[in-house]
Amino acid sequence: MEFWLPLVFAAVMGLALLLYVVLDGYDLGVGLLLPFAADDEKGQMISSIGPFWDANETWIVLGVGVLLIAFPQAHGIILTSLYLPATLMLMGLVLRGIAFDFRVKAGDDQKAMWNGIFSFGSLLTALCQGWMLGSYITGLEPSLYNLLFSLLAAISLPVLYVMLGATWLMCRTALPLASKARRWARRGWLPLGFALLVISIATPLVSENISARWFALPQFFWLLPVPLLTVCCYGWVGLVLYGKVKCRSLLLFLTLAAICVLAALGLAYSVYPDIIIGRLTITEAAASTESLRFTLWGVLITLPLILGYTVFVYRIFSGKVPEHSSYE
């Protein structure tokens, strides 16, 4: 139990953050795409995420909560090192929440301002999350190369979110907005591929630990399916977007989600058994066994409730959104 409990909590935390990236990623992507839509399309775009976005953000609360309760030492180091981007990210989320509510009640002369604030909050949130991810991968060490890598990650993550947002709009909206979302996804496809390639090359260069784990033999051959499957998923997305292959828009969105899952598996392998690369292991950072055993009951209750609520909401509000809704 002493060995397995920290791993269970690490897995729950990883699952929560992965679901956050996919689910809140698409609604952040919709916010990033909002300035490129016509005025009569923006309400429809907001409507496509309206019933879900609060539930989506629950996952980051769960992930950070598990980090705080199960790994307090790691929580202190990570949030101390990432205090500024974490604060800016929270400001971005607050701006999104304010703009989301106020744009519905604002007059026509102010709606454009609140749409702009919603987009800016989405951009600020995405950039900060990318920076935090890049800093985490480099072990939170503030060298020049690590800062450049964090900047690269900060630019790359919004590209992924735009792709998730565009494919989500393809699933949730009717023509002509769905066609426009397809064009947005096409424009994001090559930048996404470039970002994936550069990040894949740069990651082992900035982290000796990750390089050693991925390029040692025979592990290299065991891990080869992860990048190969990622390339296949990326290529499939391109074939669908450019009309070479036909499939449902939902499958396109799920393929992008699969890329996120593969990236998460690769990161988990790169980090384990550390929780902060090269500085702190999962076992060292874990709270006492008694505390983890007590907290486990809360997780066993909370996690199924959040999952059930998420599935329920997505089933109730499935289908295409109407052109005019209460979110306008």
Summary of the structure (lengths in Angstrom):
residues: 328
radius of gyration: 20.1
end to end distance: 52.0
largest distance: 63.5
contacts: 1057
relative contact order: 0.15
helix: 82%
strand: 2%
